[in-house]
Amino acid sequence: MNKILEKEFITPFVFRMKVEAPEIAKKRKAGQFIILRTCDAGERIPLTIADGNAEEGWIELVVQVVGKTTKALSALEPGQEICDLAGPLGKPTHIELFGTVVIVGGGIGIAPSYPIAQAM
């Protein structure tokens, strides 16, 4: 189980959540994601890892409430736990040091942009 450390609504249907996940935080790279279930009977959904801290052992997710599972996730409060969290998954984004770069995104698509900017 992974404890929710912080949760903040950015808009009425978008929130950010900091989750205790030390092993994922140590291994994550820009462009990777996790799969979670909110309960034993819940569906598995993928979410981009928007940020993380290997030393403190947490990852951050930015989530838009669009269905049953994201609604259930939005109802969880700090101190409660997420049933299953698997990751990091997926092929990391190819990163090269180009010098000055501009990263453009919009809406929820901005979440994966932040770790890419950090890596560059």
Contacts in CASP RR format, 6 or more apart in sequence:
PFRMAT RR
TARGET T0000
AUTHOR 0000-0000-0000
METHOD contacts of the structure
MODEL  1
MNKILEKEFITPFVFRMKVEAPEIAKKRKAGQFIILRTCDAGERIPLTIA
DGNAEEGWIELVVQVVGKTTKALSALEPGQEICDLAGPLGKPTHIELFGT
VVIVGGGIGIAPSYPIAQAM
1 81 0 8 1.000
1 82 0 8 1.000
1 83 0 8 1.000
2 19 0 8 1.000
2 20 0 8 1.000
2 21 0 8 1.000
2 81 0 8 1.000
2 82 0 8 1.000
2 85 0 8 1.000
3 19 0 8 1.000
3 20 0 8 1.000
3 79 0 8 1.000
3 80 0 8 1.000
3 81 0 8 1.000
4 17 0 8 1.000
4 18 0 8 1.000
4 19 0 8 1.000
4 20 0 8 1.000
4 76 0 8 1.000
4 77 0 8 1.000
4 78 0 8 1.000
4 79 0 8 1.000
4 80 0 8 1.000
4 81 0 8 1.000
4 82 0 8 1.000
5 18 0 8 1.000
5 19 0 8 1.000
5 20 0 8 1.000
5 58 0 8 1.000
5 78 0 8 1.000
5 79 0 8 1.000
6 16 0 8 1.000
6 17 0 8 1.000
6 18 0 8 1.000
6 78 0 8 1.000
7 15 0 8 1.000
7 16 0 8 1.000
7 17 0 8 1.000
7 18 0 8 1.000
7 76 0 8 1.000
7 77 0 8 1.000
7 78 0 8 1.000
8 15 0 8 1.000
8 16 0 8 1.000
9 15 0 8 1.000
9 74 0 8 1.000
10 16 0 8 1.000
10 62 0 8 1.000
13 64 0 8 1.000
13 65 0 8 1.000
13 66 0 8 1.000
14 62 0 8 1.000
14 63 0 8 1.000
14 64 0 8 1.000
14 65 0 8 1.000
14 108 0 8 1.000
15 62 0 8 1.000
15 63 0 8 1.000
15 65 0 8 1.000
15 74 0 8 1.000
16 50 0 8 1.000
16 60 0 8 1.000
16 61 0 8 1.000
16 62 0 8 1.000
16 63 0 8 1.000
17 60 0 8 1.000
17 61 0 8 1.000
17 63 0 8 1.000
17 73 0 8 1.000
17 76 0 8 1.000
18 58 0 8 1.000
18 59 0 8 1.000
18 60 0 8 1.000
19 58 0 8 1.000
19 59 0 8 1.000
19 60 0 8 1.000
19 61 0 8 1.000
19 82 0 8 1.000
19 85 0 8 1.000
20 57 0 8 1.000
20 58 0 8 1.000
21 34 0 8 1.000
21 57 0 8 1.000
21 58 0 8 1.000
21 59 0 8 1.000
21 85 0 8 1.000
22 54 0 8 1.000
22 57 0 8 1.000
22 58 0 8 1.000
24 34 0 8 1.000
24 49 0 8 1.000
24 59 0 8 1.000
24 85 0 8 1.000
24 87 0 8 1.000
24 88 0 8 1.000
25 52 0 8 1.000
25 53 0 8 1.000
25 54 0 8 1.000
25 56 0 8 1.000
25 57 0 8 1.000
25 58 0 8 1.000
25 59 0 8 1.000
26 54 0 8 1.000
26 57 0 8 1.000
27 87 0 8 1.000
27 88 0 8 1.000
28 49 0 8 1.000
28 52 0 8 1.000
28 59 0 8 1.000
28 87 0 8 1.000
28 88 0 8 1.000
28 115 0 8 1.000
29 88 0 8 1.000
29 92 0 8 1.000
29 93 0 8 1.000
29 115 0 8 1.000
29 119 0 8 1.000
30 92 0 8 1.000
30 93 0 8 1.000
30 95 0 8 1.000
30 112 0 8 1.000
30 115 0 8 1.000
30 116 0 8 1.000
30 118 0 8 1.000
30 119 0 8 1.000
31 48 0 8 1.000
31 49 0 8 1.000
31 90 0 8 1.000
31 92 0 8 1.000
31 93 0 8 1.000
31 112 0 8 1.000
31 115 0 8 1.000
31 116 0 8 1.000
32 48 0 8 1.000
32 49 0 8 1.000
32 87 0 8 1.000
32 88 0 8 1.000
32 89 0 8 1.000
32 90 0 8 1.000
32 91 0 8 1.000
32 92 0 8 1.000
33 46 0 8 1.000
33 47 0 8 1.000
33 48 0 8 1.000
33 49 0 8 1.000
33 87 0 8 1.000
33 88 0 8 1.000
33 89 0 8 1.000
33 90 0 8 1.000
34 46 0 8 1.000
34 47 0 8 1.000
34 49 0 8 1.000
34 59 0 8 1.000
34 61 0 8 1.000
34 85 0 8 1.000
34 86 0 8 1.000
34 87 0 8 1.000
34 88 0 8 1.000
34 89 0 8 1.000
35 44 0 8 1.000
35 45 0 8 1.000
35 46 0 8 1.000
35 47 0 8 1.000
35 84 0 8 1.000
35 85 0 8 1.000
35 86 0 8 1.000
35 87 0 8 1.000
35 89 0 8 1.000
36 44 0 8 1.000
36 45 0 8 1.000
36 47 0 8 1.000
36 73 0 8 1.000
36 82 0 8 1.000
36 83 0 8 1.000
36 84 0 8 1.000
36 85 0 8 1.000
36 86 0 8 1.000
37 43 0 8 1.000
37 44 0 8 1.000
37 45 0 8 1.000
37 69 0 8 1.000
37 82 0 8 1.000
37 83 0 8 1.000
37 84 0 8 1.000
38 69 0 8 1.000
38 72 0 8 1.000
38 73 0 8 1.000
38 76 0 8 1.000
38 82 0 8 1.000
38 83 0 8 1.000
39 72 0 8 1.000
39 83 0 8 1.000
40 83 0 8 1.000
42 69 0 8 1.000
42 72 0 8 1.000
42 83 0 8 1.000
43 68 0 8 1.000
43 69 0 8 1.000
44 84 0 8 1.000
45 69 0 8 1.000
45 70 0 8 1.000
46 89 0 8 1.000
47 61 0 8 1.000
47 63 0 8 1.000
48 61 0 8 1.000
48 62 0 8 1.000
48 111 0 8 1.000
48 112 0 8 1.000
49 59 0 8 1.000
49 60 0 8 1.000
49 61 0 8 1.000
49 88 0 8 1.000
49 115 0 8 1.000
50 59 0 8 1.000
50 60 0 8 1.000
50 61 0 8 1.000
50 62 0 8 1.000
50 111 0 8 1.000
50 112 0 8 1.000
50 114 0 8 1.000
50 115 0 8 1.000
51 59 0 8 1.000
51 60 0 8 1.000
51 114 0 8 1.000
51 115 0 8 1.000
51 118 0 8 1.000
52 58 0 8 1.000
52 59 0 8 1.000
52 60 0 8 1.000
61 111 0 8 1.000
62 108 0 8 1.000
62 110 0 8 1.000
62 111 0 8 1.000
63 70 0 8 1.000
63 73 0 8 1.000
63 74 0 8 1.000
64 70 0 8 1.000
64 108 0 8 1.000
65 71 0 8 1.000
65 74 0 8 1.000
73 82 0 8 1.000
76 82 0 8 1.000
93 112 0 8 1.000
93 115 0 8 1.000
93 116 0 8 1.000
93 119 0 8 1.000
95 116 0 8 1.000
95 119 0 8 1.000
95 120 0 8 1.000
97 120 0 8 1.000
98 120 0 8 1.000
99 120 0 8 1.000
101 117 0 8 1.000
101 120 0 8 1.000
103 113 0 8 1.000
103 116 0 8 1.000
103 117 0 8 1.000
103 120 0 8 1.000
104 113 0 8 1.000
105 113 0 8 1.000
END
